[in-house]
Amino acid sequence: MEFGEFLAELRKEKGFLQKEVAAYLNMTVATISNYEKGVHSPDLVTLSKLADFYHVSTDYLLQRTKYKASIDSLNKELSADYTVGDLMNTTLELDRRNVNALLDYYELLSLRNSFNKVK
């Protein structure tokens, strides 16, 4: 799917009008329309602002990933020492055996969490 088409679908999915996006970005509705029609593409600063507006990553906007979460999600603190991004980076560095062990533990925690919700 082309960038503009993707941008228009995301806007509609989030329930925004072009004029709301334009107001946030301090530009005209015509500019937003041109982005969505593929006539023009946003510069890097505008792309970042669009990601912030829709609460997604720039990689998601560029269709490089299906992971929608914003940078704020990756920077969310899990503890004083770790963020979500730290956890993801550490996971990516694990060997196959430890990844499988982590997935087993994840399933166990998910079961325990769902059991606690039933109580």
Backbone as CSV, one residue per row, in Angstrom:
resi,resn,N_x,N_y,N_z,CA_x,CA_y,CA_z,C_x,C_y,C_z
1,MET,0.844,-1.170,0.000,0.000,0.000,0.000,0.894,1.240,0.000
2,GLU,0.540,2.222,-0.773,1.304,3.463,-0.850,1.209,4.234,0.464
3,PHE,2.237,5.047,0.745,2.297,5.790,1.999,1.051,6.641,2.225
4,GLY,0.652,7.415,1.224,-0.502,8.308,1.373,-1.787,7.556,1.680
5,GLU,-1.993,6.474,0.988,-3.175,5.638,1.209,-3.153,5.079,2.641
6,PHE,-1.991,4.641,3.068,-1.828,4.117,4.422,-2.120,5.201,5.457
7,LEU,-1.618,6.405,5.211,-1.832,7.535,6.109,-3.322,7.877,6.218
8,ALA,-4.021,7.865,5.088,-5.462,8.146,5.090,-6.228,7.080,5.865
9,GLU,-5.871,5.826,5.670,-6.543,4.741,6.398,-6.310,4.844,7.896
10,LEU,-5.080,5.182,8.287,-4.767,5.334,9.702,-5.580,6.472,10.304
11,ARG,-5.672,7.585,9.599,-6.448,8.726,10.087,-7.904,8.329,10.307
12,LYS,-8.484,7.630,9.344,-9.883,7.205,9.453,-10.056,6.182,10.568
13,GLU,-9.098,5.258,10.687,-9.140,4.238,11.744,-9.134,4.893,13.126
14,LYS,-8.374,5.977,13.266,-8.273,6.681,14.550,-9.437,7.658,14.754
15,GLY,-10.233,7.862,13.706,-11.416,8.711,13.824,-11.161,10.204,13.734
16,PHE,-10.133,10.602,13.008,-9.809,12.017,12.867,-10.207,12.534,11.494
17,LEU,-10.507,13.817,11.442,-10.741,14.504,10.179,-9.419,15.118,9.724
18,GLN,-9.310,15.381,8.431,-8.090,16.004,7.917,-7.836,17.350,8.590
19,LYS,-8.896,18.089,8.897,-8.705,19.404,9.514,-8.130,19.287,10.923
20,GLU,-8.405,18.191,11.628,-7.826,17.991,12.960,-6.329,17.703,12.866
21,VAL,-5.960,16.897,11.887,-4.539,16.594,11.671,-3.818,17.872,11.254
22,ALA,-4.425,18.623,10.347,-3.836,19.877,9.870,-3.642,20.863,11.019
23,ALA,-4.623,20.969,11.899,-4.504,21.890,13.031,-3.356,21.480,13.953
24,TYR,-3.225,20.184,14.219,-2.145,19.693,15.076,-0.777,20.009,14.471
25,LEU,-0.664,19.827,13.155,0.610,20.037,12.466,0.827,21.491,12.055
26,ASN,-0.189,22.327,12.284,-0.131,23.740,11.907,0.123,23.896,10.401
27,MET,-0.684,23.171,9.625,-0.613,23.278,8.167,-2.028,23.246,7.601
28,THR,-2.156,23.348,6.308,-3.478,23.407,5.694,-4.049,22.004,5.469
29,VAL,-5.355,21.967,5.333,-6.032,20.711,4.997,-5.559,20.236,3.623
30,ALA,-5.279,21.168,2.728,-4.794,20.805,1.393,-3.465,20.047,1.473
31,THR,-2.603,20.441,2.398,-1.322,19.741,2.557,-1.555,18.314,3.025
32,ILE,-2.453,18.147,3.996,-2.776,16.805,4.491,-3.374,15.975,3.363
33,SER,-4.256,16.581,2.602,-4.866,15.901,1.461,-3.804,15.474,0.449
34,ASN,-2.843,16.349,0.189,-1.764,16.015,-0.747,-0.906,14.859,-0.233
35,TYR,-0.664,14.811,1.087,0.060,13.675,1.661,-0.714,12.388,1.406
36,GLU,-2.012,12.435,1.680,-2.840,11.233,1.562,-3.044,10.795,0.118
37,LYS,-2.990,11.718,-0.806,-3.123,11.381,-2.226,-1.789,10.995,-2.851
38,GLY,-0.704,11.161,-2.103,0.610,10.827,-2.625,1.213,11.885,-3.520
39,VAL,0.635,13.078,-3.508,1.171,14.171,-4.314,2.492,14.658,-3.719
40,HIS,2.529,14.761,-2.388,3.731,15.164,-1.658,3.949,14.189,-0.514
41,SER,5.160,14.180,0.013,5.484,13.379,1.195,5.949,14.309,2.301
42,PRO,5.627,13.969,3.543,6.062,14.823,4.655,7.579,14.749,4.850
43,ASP,8.160,15.846,5.339,9.582,15.817,5.680,9.755,15.032,6.989
44,LEU,10.983,14.850,7.422,11.260,14.026,8.600,10.638,14.585,9.877
45,VAL,10.661,15.896,10.042,10.068,16.507,11.233,8.558,16.256,11.246
46,THR,7.924,16.438,10.112,6.480,16.215,10.015,6.143,14.745,10.210
47,LEU,6.965,13.864,9.675,6.753,12.429,9.859,6.776,12.084,11.346
48,SER,7.724,12.643,12.076,7.802,12.410,13.521,6.570,12.960,14.238
49,LYS,6.117,14.122,13.817,4.917,14.714,14.422,3.680,13.867,14.123
50,LEU,3.604,13.328,12.922,2.494,12.436,12.578,2.513,11.183,13.457
51,ALA,3.690,10.639,13.665,3.822,9.464,14.537,3.361,9.796,15.947
52,ASP,3.757,10.957,16.442,3.317,11.382,17.781,1.799,11.576,17.821
53,PHE,1.260,12.200,16.789,-0.183,12.462,16.742,-0.996,11.161,16.779
54,TYR,-0.563,10.182,16.014,-1.290,8.909,15.931,-0.829,7.891,16.970
55,HIS,0.172,8.253,17.773,0.714,7.357,18.803,1.194,6.038,18.206
56,VAL,1.977,6.164,17.150,2.600,5.006,16.491,4.067,5.339,16.256
57,SER,4.837,4.352,15.840,6.238,4.603,15.512,6.348,5.107,14.073
58,THR,7.464,5.773,13.784,7.691,6.200,12.399,7.872,4.979,11.503
59,ASP,8.464,3.923,12.044,8.592,2.684,11.256,7.219,2.131,10.884
60,TYR,6.250,2.261,11.781,4.888,1.820,11.460,4.316,2.684,10.336
61,LEU,4.497,3.996,10.430,3.997,4.890,9.374,4.615,4.561,8.024
62,LEU,5.890,4.187,8.047,6.588,3.858,6.805,6.373,2.414,6.377
63,GLN,5.533,1.702,7.140,5.155,0.317,6.867,6.358,-0.618,6.901
64,ARG,7.316,-0.298,7.777,8.477,-1.164,7.959,8.204,-2.221,9.026
65,THR,7.123,-2.012,9.811,6.738,-2.945,10.864,5.235,-2.878,11.074
66,LYS,4.690,-3.908,11.646,3.278,-3.911,12.020,3.106,-3.485,13.472
67,TYR,4.229,-3.220,14.165,4.235,-2.806,15.559,3.803,-1.348,15.641
68,LYS,2.602,-1.093,16.191,2.032,0.250,16.200,2.529,1.154,17.320
69,ALA,2.984,0.587,18.402,3.253,1.384,19.597,4.236,2.522,19.334
70,SER,4.022,3.608,20.053,4.866,4.791,19.902,6.168,4.633,20.665
71,ILE,7.046,5.587,20.463,8.323,5.588,21.172,8.089,5.689,22.674
72,ASP,7.002,6.340,23.078,6.672,6.426,24.506,6.494,5.043,25.115
73,SER,5.953,4.116,24.348,5.785,2.745,24.843,7.126,2.077,25.087
74,LEU,8.059,2.286,24.182,9.389,1.691,24.342,10.148,2.308,25.519
75,ASN,9.861,3.571,25.810,10.541,4.257,26.904,9.829,4.094,28.248
76,LYS,8.709,3.390,28.249,7.955,3.195,29.491,8.806,2.419,30.496
77,GLU,8.884,2.945,31.705,9.681,2.291,32.735,8.939,1.101,33.313
78,LEU,9.622,-0.030,33.336,9.092,-1.229,33.983,9.555,-1.279,35.434
79,SER,10.716,-0.710,35.669,11.292,-0.600,37.008,12.276,0.561,36.958
80,ALA,12.964,0.779,38.074,13.948,1.863,38.103,15.090,1.616,37.112
81,ASP,15.332,0.354,36.782,16.475,0.012,35.935,16.132,-0.378,34.502
82,TYR,14.857,-0.648,34.211,14.508,-1.199,32.896,13.303,-0.504,32.270
83,THR,13.400,-0.344,30.937,12.264,0.123,30.141,11.790,-1.034,29.262
84,VAL,10.672,-0.844,28.597,10.187,-1.843,27.656,11.232,-2.067,26.563
85,GLY,11.852,-0.993,26.092,12.887,-1.103,25.069,14.086,-1.910,25.546
86,ASP,14.478,-1.721,26.818,15.576,-2.513,27.376,15.234,-3.998,27.335
87,LEU,14.006,-4.313,27.712,13.565,-5.708,27.715,13.595,-6.290,26.304
88,MET,13.134,-5.508,25.333,13.146,-5.977,23.947,14.576,-6.195,23.454
89,ASN,15.459,-5.237,23.735,16.848,-5.375,23.282,17.530,-6.574,23.921
90,THR,17.285,-6.794,25.206,17.868,-7.940,25.897,17.345,-9.241,25.308
91,THR,16.057,-9.283,25.015,15.450,-10.480,24.425,16.086,-10.805,23.081
92,LEU,16.350,-9.781,22.286,16.942,-9.990,20.963,18.375,-10.529,21.031
93,GLU,19.026,-10.328,22.156,20.400,-10.803,22.318,20.491,-12.241,22.845
94,LEU,19.356,-12.827,23.232,19.363,-14.186,23.785,19.612,-15.224,22.702
95,ASP,20.243,-16.333,23.099,20.391,-17.447,22.159,19.058,-18.202,22.092
96,ARG,18.967,-19.134,21.163,17.707,-19.835,20.889,17.171,-20.575,22.118
97,ARG,18.051,-21.231,22.855,17.622,-21.989,24.033,16.993,-21.048,25.076
98,ASN,17.613,-19.897,25.281,17.087,-18.955,26.257,15.824,-18.250,25.766
99,VAL,15.710,-18.046,24.473,14.466,-17.497,23.924,13.318,-18.464,24.201
100,ASN,13.544,-19.750,23.965,12.505,-20.743,24.244,12.146,-20.774,25.730
101,ALA,13.145,-20.658,26.599,12.882,-20.626,28.043,12.075,-19.382,28.408
102,LEU,12.412,-18.250,27.784,11.681,-17.012,28.038,10.224,-17.135,27.585
103,LEU,10.003,-17.738,26.422,8.641,-17.932,25.919,7.841,-18.862,26.830
104,ASP,8.478,-19.903,27.351,7.803,-20.782,28.308,7.403,-19.997,29.557
105,TYR,8.305,-19.168,30.038,8.024,-18.363,31.228,6.918,-17.344,30.944
106,TYR,6.938,-16.771,29.758,5.890,-15.833,29.344,4.515,-16.503,29.383
107,GLU,4.431,-17.717,28.848,3.166,-18.450,28.865,2.713,-18.723,30.296
108,LEU,3.635,-19.081,31.167,3.319,-19.316,32.566,2.800,-18.038,33.226
109,LEU,3.465,-16.924,32.990,3.015,-15.648,33.558,1.648,-15.238,33.014
110,SER,1.410,-15.484,31.740,0.107,-15.161,31.140,-1.007,-15.977,31.782
111,LEU,-0.747,-17.259,32.008,-1.734,-18.108,32.681,-1.990,-17.618,34.099
112,ARG,-0.917,-17.294,34.814,-1.067,-16.810,36.182,-1.833,-15.488,36.204
113,ASN,-1.562,-14.628,35.266,-2.249,-13.342,35.188,-3.744,-13.542,34.900
114,SER,-4.085,-14.420,33.970,-5.500,-14.656,33.656,-6.196,-15.326,34.827
115,PHE,-5.509,-16.190,35.547,-6.075,-16.821,36.730,-6.357,-15.792,37.816
116,ASN,-5.448,-14.845,37.998,-5.627,-13.789,39.003,-6.790,-12.867,38.662
117,LYS,-7.066,-12.682,37.382,-8.194,-11.844,36.965,-9.526,-12.490,37.291
118,VAL,-9.576,-13.829,37.304,-10.807,-14.579,37.581,-11.179,-14.477,39.059
119,LYS,-10.187,-14.376,39.924,-10.429,-14.324,41.361,-11.279,-13.179,41.777
